[in-house]
Amino acid sequence: MKKVVLAYSGGLDTSCLIRWYKDKGYDVIAYLADVGQGSDFNVVRKRALATGASKVYILDLKEEFVKDYVFPAIKANAVYEGKYFLATALSRPLIAKHQVWVARKEKATTLSHGCTGKGNDQVRLEVTAKILAPDLELQAPLRTWEFKTRDQEIEYAHKHKIPIDVTKKSPYSTDINLYGRSIECGILEDPWVEPPEEIYKMTKDPLKCPNKPEYVEVEYAKGIPVKVNGKAYKPVDLIIKLNEIGGRNGVGRVDMVENRLVGIKSREIYENPAGTILITSHKELEAMVLDRETLHYKELISPKYAELTYYGLWETPQKQQLDAYINKTQERVSGVVRLKLLKGSCNVVGRKSKFSRYKEELATYGAKDIFDPKLSEGFIRIWGMPY
């Protein structure tokens, strides 16, 4: 019997896939990566076994996710098209990496997933797997199977008594991990329709948030966040803490029409409380400690890093080369940033670092000023000479 390792979430698509593979004579190994989605994994394990899986692997990857994927993205200020903090995209190469590990352990020859032919995740999972294990077969049944709509999948699940949580009345497709949450499908496919409040889970309605601002301080050591409000946190706990703080102040909601890798535009809704706080504060700290040319050049690197992540090219040489450069820039990105959160807004109101390049005696217009204005005349003449 041919053995397939299925990247399983417990959702509609992959639940149907277990039964679908079983009917075709496959031995199905269900593999789940715990990246902080908050699922009841006992329920999900029972569901997979009841649906037909012979084994279920549930791997706790939360710490690896934050340390080796989220933190590098923060150091890079990686935000796709200026809005998407890449929460889902960052988790996919990690999921693929350990899916390959399960396949090796089980001596399976096939990897499978529940991604559609329109999405980005199919690329991220398959490209990563092919780089790490080019000998394994890859299958993506959702690109070829008989179901053309989610409603048909729901009917299939009901027919075969497959337990699912989605209904025709609530057709949203969501993905959540420690770093953020994405929501699509249903009425959200009309880019003119305002997202209903019911879709949000990580963030409070800004209109119902406190009328008084909440201040939060984030401390960094070499580009990595290590403390919140003066208290040290482990990586996973730090993200959880910032999600709580940002979420209760309505921080981190994104509504965007993005360019998917496959060429279509897609309307996506995201929640990224921790990501918003961290990227905002990290960029501000860099503004204090990096020299002008490094800062400006790194601003060119950040979109490229975000693209490589979004495009599923995490394991490529260029991504590794960018990491080496970015890590070098972070050697003095240490200090504290204070942010003011109020009804969905997140603004920096203070920053300090022992490596700061800001000098008050040069910037001030007061009595402490030591800048010699006479030097500016010659500087301007030389600067404009080529023109």
RAGI-V736018 format. One line per field, one symbol per residue. phi: phi as a letter, one per 40 degrees, with the letter a starting at -180 (. if undefined). psi: psi as a letter, one per 30 degrees, with the letter a starting at -180 (. if undefined). burial: # if it has 16 or more other ideal C-beta (glycine too) atoms within 10 Angstrom, else .. Layout:
phi: ???
psi: ???
burial: ???
This chain:
phi: .cbbcbcbbgcdcccccdcccdccgccbbcbbbcbgcgccccccccccccchccabbbbcbcccdccbbccdccdcfcbcfgbccgdcdcccccccdcccccccccfcbbbaabcccccccdccccccccccaccccbbbdccbcccbbcccccccccccfccbbcbccbccbbbbadciabbaggccccccccccccccbcbcddcbcdcbcbbbbbbbbfgbcbbbfgbcbcdcccccccccccccbgchcbbabbcccchccbcbbbbaccccccccccccccccbccdcccccccccdcccccdcccgbcccdcccccdcccccccdbcbibbbbbbafgcabcbaaaacbcccbcccccbccccbccccccccdcccccdcb
psi: kkkkjkjkffaeefeeeeeeeefggljkjkkkkjggfgljfeeeeeeeeffgkflkkjkjgeeeeeefeeeeeeefhjjkhgekggeeeffeeeeeefeeeeeeefhlfkkllgklfflfeeeeeeeeeeefiffkkkkifffflfkfleeeeeeeeeeghkklfklffigkklkkaefakkkalbfffjffkkkkfffkefkkjefglkfklkkkkkkkjhfkkfkkhfkkkleeeeeeeeeeeeefggkgkkjljljlefflkkkkklkieeeeeeeeeeeeeefefkleeeeeeffeeeeeeeeeeegghegleeeeeeeeeeeefgfgikakkkljkjhfljkkfkkkkfgkfkjefeflgaffkgkjfffeeeeeeeefef.
burial: ..####################...############.#....##.##..####.####.##.###..############...####################..#.#.#######..###############..#..####....#..#..##.##....#.#.#....#.############.#.#..........##.###....#...#..#####..####.#....#.##.######.###.######.#.#..#....#########################....#..#..###.##.########...#..#...#..##.########.####.#.#..#.#..................................
